[in-house]
């Protein structure tokens, strides 16, 4: 039986989603917990890779479970309770859904949305999942003008990690924009409104692509580059042409869309 999992994780303790030799991964922890609970070898397939330290909310994965194990209603809730008791606190599965046999968490996804959080003013309440970028001010208007050059179907080789083993560098970006993102109400006065979030949605992403996007847009935000430079940089198809990659701890995979409901 095919099941989709909906989960969230803090990426800090892990070297990314995918199983690796001599390094902890989210995929490995999930397979270990499922196999221990179900007393059979279980494989988990994710909707995509996230890099070392990167976080996820509403991440989707799938697995196959022997038909003799019925997971529905109360038994499903009990299973999730036991599963989360086994998993490390940095991973939580909060949904398990029976799907049609051909459903695939990775190949069926039609879009993925990432968000990156940064602040230009350090705060003791805003350090864990937000990157402090030291500068007086950011030109958000210029950054949004630059971000529009990412929209559309094009070659994103300039933003891809060197040595990546992808079949194609072509991606279709449908959303790319910056907004102010103040701290939650109890800390709003302390933040002084200098916290920002970058949101980008695409059908697929290359390794390191979002972090390189943010680093490149910051070049525009501090007026080292003009917004039009983004278009020129993409045409060069050379990673050395783009900005530096920003740290992973402030990046979140926030949403994955499918052509069918998950429930």
C-alpha beads as a LAMMPS data file, in Angstrom:
LAMMPS data file: protein, C-alpha beads

263 atoms
262 bonds

1 atom types
1 bond types

-500.0 500.0 xlo xhi
-500.0 500.0 ylo yhi
-500.0 500.0 zlo zhi

Masses

1 110.0

Atoms # bond

1 1 1 0.000 0.000 0.000
2 1 1 1.284 3.453 -0.940
3 1 1 1.264 6.196 1.712
4 1 1 2.278 9.828 1.577
5 1 1 3.884 11.354 4.674
6 1 1 3.639 15.021 5.600
7 1 1 6.427 16.124 7.934
8 1 1 8.514 19.006 9.227
9 1 1 12.131 19.018 10.290
10 1 1 14.849 21.200 11.717
11 1 1 17.756 20.601 9.360
12 1 1 20.525 21.699 11.734
13 1 1 21.475 18.201 13.032
14 1 1 21.550 16.688 9.539
15 1 1 23.654 16.710 6.390
16 1 1 20.542 17.046 4.246
17 1 1 17.565 14.890 3.313
18 1 1 19.331 12.113 1.410
19 1 1 21.100 9.160 3.005
20 1 1 24.880 9.603 2.965
21 1 1 27.853 7.621 4.193
22 1 1 29.109 8.669 7.635
23 1 1 26.655 11.573 7.946
24 1 1 23.185 11.824 9.544
25 1 1 20.197 12.438 7.246
26 1 1 16.449 12.878 7.596
27 1 1 15.750 10.017 5.180
28 1 1 17.866 7.618 7.247
29 1 1 16.106 8.548 10.500
30 1 1 12.673 8.053 8.954
31 1 1 13.560 4.672 7.466
32 1 1 15.027 3.551 10.763
33 1 1 11.903 4.571 12.705
34 1 1 9.447 3.027 10.219
35 1 1 11.417 -0.220 9.981
36 1 1 11.666 -0.514 13.759
37 1 1 7.951 0.082 14.251
38 1 1 6.715 -2.121 11.397
39 1 1 9.372 -4.844 11.861
40 1 1 10.251 -4.896 8.166
41 1 1 12.645 -2.979 5.916
42 1 1 10.998 0.268 4.842
43 1 1 12.248 2.683 2.192
44 1 1 11.209 6.349 2.128
45 1 1 11.277 8.515 -1.010
46 1 1 11.214 12.293 -0.581
47 1 1 9.782 15.053 -2.759
48 1 1 13.315 16.382 -3.251
49 1 1 16.694 16.867 -1.666
50 1 1 17.358 19.606 0.833
51 1 1 20.947 20.619 1.539
52 1 1 22.792 20.357 4.824
53 1 1 21.146 22.467 7.524
54 1 1 18.102 23.383 5.416
55 1 1 14.684 23.095 7.115
56 1 1 11.282 21.953 5.882
57 1 1 7.637 22.571 6.693
58 1 1 5.007 20.439 4.940
59 1 1 7.644 18.236 3.328
60 1 1 6.120 15.299 1.420
61 1 1 7.554 11.776 1.132
62 1 1 6.111 8.385 0.232
63 1 1 6.554 4.805 1.304
64 1 1 5.182 1.321 0.597
65 1 1 3.750 -0.633 3.536
66 1 1 2.740 -4.290 3.515
67 1 1 -1.048 -4.613 2.954
68 1 1 -1.480 -6.694 6.108
69 1 1 -0.716 -3.569 8.161
70 1 1 -3.886 -1.470 8.094
71 1 1 -3.367 2.208 8.907
72 1 1 -6.634 4.088 9.128
73 1 1 -8.592 6.079 11.663
74 1 1 -7.532 5.454 15.257
75 1 1 -4.806 2.967 14.306
76 1 1 -3.198 5.610 12.104
77 1 1 -3.111 8.148 14.936
78 1 1 -1.626 5.559 17.262
79 1 1 0.976 4.712 14.641
80 1 1 1.947 8.385 14.251
81 1 1 2.221 8.768 18.013
82 1 1 4.593 5.799 18.258
83 1 1 6.531 6.909 15.175
84 1 1 7.164 10.390 16.546
85 1 1 8.227 8.897 19.880
86 1 1 10.982 7.008 18.037
87 1 1 12.070 9.863 15.783
88 1 1 14.441 12.559 17.055
89 1 1 12.721 15.748 18.239
90 1 1 14.052 17.573 15.193
91 1 1 11.704 15.529 12.927
92 1 1 7.921 15.280 13.261
93 1 1 5.520 13.387 10.995
94 1 1 2.028 14.846 11.318
95 1 1 0.210 13.258 8.417
96 1 1 -0.041 9.798 6.814
97 1 1 -2.288 9.404 3.764
98 1 1 -3.282 6.367 1.687
99 1 1 -2.588 7.114 -1.999
100 1 1 -3.091 5.394 -5.337
101 1 1 -0.318 2.866 -6.177
102 1 1 1.371 5.036 -8.837
103 1 1 1.547 8.202 -6.718
104 1 1 5.107 9.516 -6.417
105 1 1 6.199 12.196 -3.945
106 1 1 9.008 13.480 -6.158
107 1 1 7.973 12.987 -9.774
108 1 1 4.311 13.987 -9.325
109 1 1 5.060 17.311 -7.608
110 1 1 4.136 20.254 -9.851
111 1 1 5.645 23.022 -7.709
112 1 1 7.760 23.633 -4.632
113 1 1 7.977 26.813 -2.561
114 1 1 10.982 27.925 -0.533
115 1 1 11.355 30.847 1.856
116 1 1 14.556 32.444 3.107
117 1 1 14.601 34.650 6.209
118 1 1 17.199 37.300 6.945
119 1 1 17.602 40.342 9.158
120 1 1 19.832 43.402 8.928
121 1 1 19.610 43.967 12.657
122 1 1 20.778 41.238 15.066
123 1 1 18.357 40.139 17.759
124 1 1 18.666 37.650 20.636
125 1 1 15.169 36.398 19.724
126 1 1 15.779 35.990 16.023
127 1 1 18.956 33.977 15.534
128 1 1 17.995 30.313 15.195
129 1 1 16.300 30.335 11.794
130 1 1 17.135 33.790 10.457
131 1 1 20.438 34.866 8.915
132 1 1 21.983 38.124 10.052
133 1 1 23.211 40.061 7.019
134 1 1 25.327 42.966 8.146
135 1 1 24.394 46.129 6.258
136 1 1 22.687 49.436 7.011
137 1 1 19.763 48.909 4.694
138 1 1 18.600 46.805 1.765
139 1 1 17.007 48.211 -1.375
140 1 1 14.037 45.850 -1.479
141 1 1 12.522 47.613 -4.476
142 1 1 15.674 46.965 -6.521
143 1 1 15.844 43.362 -5.247
144 1 1 12.267 42.708 -6.343
145 1 1 12.988 44.240 -9.736
146 1 1 15.992 41.916 -10.020
147 1 1 14.034 38.884 -8.807
148 1 1 11.604 39.253 -11.720
149 1 1 14.411 38.149 -14.049
150 1 1 14.157 34.708 -12.429
151 1 1 10.523 34.316 -13.534
152 1 1 9.924 31.983 -16.440
153 1 1 11.393 28.833 -17.948
154 1 1 15.145 29.144 -18.392
155 1 1 18.603 27.703 -17.758
156 1 1 19.718 28.191 -14.138
157 1 1 23.210 26.722 -14.513
158 1 1 24.718 29.889 -12.994
159 1 1 22.975 29.116 -9.714
160 1 1 23.744 25.397 -9.587
161 1 1 26.275 23.849 -7.246
162 1 1 29.407 22.843 -9.141
163 1 1 29.529 19.096 -9.741
164 1 1 25.773 18.512 -9.477
165 1 1 24.530 15.411 -11.290
166 1 1 21.267 16.743 -12.755
167 1 1 19.928 15.791 -16.176
168 1 1 18.776 19.319 -17.019
169 1 1 19.404 22.836 -15.638
170 1 1 16.062 24.087 -16.973
171 1 1 13.538 25.183 -14.334
172 1 1 10.268 27.118 -14.454
173 1 1 10.018 29.784 -11.749
174 1 1 6.529 31.215 -11.178
175 1 1 7.144 33.407 -8.112
176 1 1 10.182 35.285 -6.779
177 1 1 9.787 38.224 -4.403
178 1 1 10.916 39.894 -1.168
179 1 1 8.716 41.201 1.643
180 1 1 9.276 42.608 5.098
181 1 1 8.758 39.959 7.762
182 1 1 8.576 41.360 11.305
183 1 1 9.075 39.169 14.338
184 1 1 6.025 37.699 16.106
185 1 1 4.039 40.207 18.188
186 1 1 5.910 39.790 21.543
187 1 1 9.171 40.799 19.836
188 1 1 7.887 43.279 17.230
189 1 1 9.219 46.343 19.064
190 1 1 12.650 44.777 19.394
191 1 1 12.935 43.860 15.687
192 1 1 12.325 47.407 14.335
193 1 1 10.986 45.984 11.086
194 1 1 14.344 45.022 9.528
195 1 1 13.551 41.396 8.884
196 1 1 12.892 40.135 5.364
197 1 1 11.669 36.983 3.639
198 1 1 12.360 35.855 0.089
199 1 1 9.740 33.539 -1.446
200 1 1 10.375 31.548 -4.597
201 1 1 8.201 28.915 -6.291
202 1 1 9.247 26.662 -9.175
203 1 1 8.438 23.310 -10.716
204 1 1 11.898 22.099 -9.638
205 1 1 15.127 23.440 -8.142
206 1 1 18.780 22.717 -8.740
207 1 1 21.173 22.018 -5.863
208 1 1 22.028 25.215 -3.987
209 1 1 19.823 27.239 -6.360
210 1 1 17.768 29.176 -3.802
211 1 1 20.759 30.038 -1.625
212 1 1 22.638 31.294 -4.693
213 1 1 19.551 33.275 -5.747
214 1 1 19.466 35.047 -2.386
215 1 1 23.199 35.745 -2.457
216 1 1 22.909 37.216 -5.957
217 1 1 19.924 39.400 -5.055
218 1 1 21.811 40.769 -2.060
219 1 1 24.450 42.051 -4.494
220 1 1 21.651 44.174 -5.955
221 1 1 20.228 45.069 -2.548
222 1 1 23.495 46.722 -1.424
223 1 1 23.927 48.409 -4.833
224 1 1 26.976 46.447 -5.925
225 1 1 25.023 45.357 -8.989
226 1 1 22.102 46.700 -11.009
227 1 1 18.896 44.627 -11.243
228 1 1 19.589 43.904 -14.929
229 1 1 22.768 42.070 -13.934
230 1 1 20.640 39.058 -12.938
231 1 1 19.623 38.515 -16.578
232 1 1 23.242 38.820 -17.729
233 1 1 24.445 36.430 -15.015
234 1 1 21.903 33.765 -16.020
235 1 1 22.967 33.982 -19.667
236 1 1 26.577 33.219 -18.748
237 1 1 25.628 29.774 -17.351
238 1 1 28.617 29.890 -15.043
239 1 1 28.405 29.494 -11.246
240 1 1 31.320 31.908 -10.822
241 1 1 29.181 34.663 -12.349
242 1 1 26.556 34.601 -9.565
243 1 1 26.671 35.798 -5.972
244 1 1 27.853 33.742 -3.019
245 1 1 25.566 31.162 -1.438
246 1 1 23.950 32.219 1.828
247 1 1 23.855 29.884 4.899
248 1 1 21.301 27.068 4.925
249 1 1 19.814 27.434 8.417
250 1 1 17.484 30.272 7.332
251 1 1 16.055 28.374 4.345
252 1 1 12.743 26.502 4.521
253 1 1 10.968 24.269 2.032
254 1 1 7.447 25.434 2.834
255 1 1 5.036 23.864 0.371
256 1 1 4.780 21.172 -2.300
257 1 1 1.847 21.049 -4.724
258 1 1 0.422 18.000 -6.521
259 1 1 -2.159 17.600 -9.308
260 1 1 -4.324 15.586 -6.898
261 1 1 -5.441 16.071 -3.278
262 1 1 -3.499 14.622 -0.339
263 1 1 -5.891 13.753 2.448

Bonds

1 1 1 2
2 1 2 3
3 1 3 4
4 1 4 5
5 1 5 6
6 1 6 7
7 1 7 8
8 1 8 9
9 1 9 10
10 1 10 11
11 1 11 12
12 1 12 13
13 1 13 14
14 1 14 15
15 1 15 16
16 1 16 17
17 1 17 18
18 1 18 19
19 1 19 20
20 1 20 21
21 1 21 22
22 1 22 23
23 1 23 24
24 1 24 25
25 1 25 26
26 1 26 27
27 1 27 28
28 1 28 29
29 1 29 30
30 1 30 31
31 1 31 32
32 1 32 33
33 1 33 34
34 1 34 35
35 1 35 36
36 1 36 37
37 1 37 38
38 1 38 39
39 1 39 40
40 1 40 41
41 1 41 42
42 1 42 43
43 1 43 44
44 1 44 45
45 1 45 46
46 1 46 47
47 1 47 48
48 1 48 49
49 1 49 50
50 1 50 51
51 1 51 52
52 1 52 53
53 1 53 54
54 1 54 55
55 1 55 56
56 1 56 57
57 1 57 58
58 1 58 59
59 1 59 60
60 1 60 61
61 1 61 62
62 1 62 63
63 1 63 64
64 1 64 65
65 1 65 66
66 1 66 67
67 1 67 68
68 1 68 69
69 1 69 70
70 1 70 71
71 1 71 72
72 1 72 73
73 1 73 74
74 1 74 75
75 1 75 76
76 1 76 77
77 1 77 78
78 1 78 79
79 1 79 80
80 1 80 81
81 1 81 82
82 1 82 83
83 1 83 84
84 1 84 85
85 1 85 86
86 1 86 87
87 1 87 88
88 1 88 89
89 1 89 90
90 1 90 91
91 1 91 92
92 1 92 93
93 1 93 94
94 1 94 95
95 1 95 96
96 1 96 97
97 1 97 98
98 1 98 99
99 1 99 100
100 1 100 101
101 1 101 102
102 1 102 103
103 1 103 104
104 1 104 105
105 1 105 106
106 1 106 107
107 1 107 108
108 1 108 109
109 1 109 110
110 1 110 111
111 1 111 112
112 1 112 113
113 1 113 114
114 1 114 115
115 1 115 116
116 1 116 117
117 1 117 118
118 1 118 119
119 1 119 120
120 1 120 121
121 1 121 122
122 1 122 123
123 1 123 124
124 1 124 125
125 1 125 126
126 1 126 127
127 1 127 128
128 1 128 129
129 1 129 130
130 1 130 131
131 1 131 132
132 1 132 133
133 1 133 134
134 1 134 135
135 1 135 136
136 1 136 137
137 1 137 138
138 1 138 139
139 1 139 140
140 1 140 141
141 1 141 142
142 1 142 143
143 1 143 144
144 1 144 145
145 1 145 146
146 1 146 147
147 1 147 148
148 1 148 149
149 1 149 150
150 1 150 151
151 1 151 152
152 1 152 153
153 1 153 154
154 1 154 155
155 1 155 156
156 1 156 157
157 1 157 158
158 1 158 159
159 1 159 160
160 1 160 161
161 1 161 162
162 1 162 163
163 1 163 164
164 1 164 165
165 1 165 166
166 1 166 167
167 1 167 168
168 1 168 169
169 1 169 170
170 1 170 171
171 1 171 172
172 1 172 173
173 1 173 174
174 1 174 175
175 1 175 176
176 1 176 177
177 1 177 178
178 1 178 179
179 1 179 180
180 1 180 181
181 1 181 182
182 1 182 183
183 1 183 184
184 1 184 185
185 1 185 186
186 1 186 187
187 1 187 188
188 1 188 189
189 1 189 190
190 1 190 191
191 1 191 192
192 1 192 193
193 1 193 194
194 1 194 195
195 1 195 196
196 1 196 197
197 1 197 198
198 1 198 199
199 1 199 200
200 1 200 201
201 1 201 202
202 1 202 203
203 1 203 204
204 1 204 205
205 1 205 206
206 1 206 207
207 1 207 208
208 1 208 209
209 1 209 210
210 1 210 211
211 1 211 212
212 1 212 213
213 1 213 214
214 1 214 215
215 1 215 216
216 1 216 217
217 1 217 218
218 1 218 219
219 1 219 220
220 1 220 221
221 1 221 222
222 1 222 223
223 1 223 224
224 1 224 225
225 1 225 226
226 1 226 227
227 1 227 228
228 1 228 229
229 1 229 230
230 1 230 231
231 1 231 232
232 1 232 233
233 1 233 234
234 1 234 235
235 1 235 236
236 1 236 237
237 1 237 238
238 1 238 239
239 1 239 240
240 1 240 241
241 1 241 242
242 1 242 243
243 1 243 244
244 1 244 245
245 1 245 246
246 1 246 247
247 1 247 248
248 1 248 249
249 1 249 250
250 1 250 251
251 1 251 252
252 1 252 253
253 1 253 254
254 1 254 255
255 1 255 256
256 1 256 257
257 1 257 258
258 1 258 259
259 1 259 260
260 1 260 261
261 1 261 262
262 1 262 263
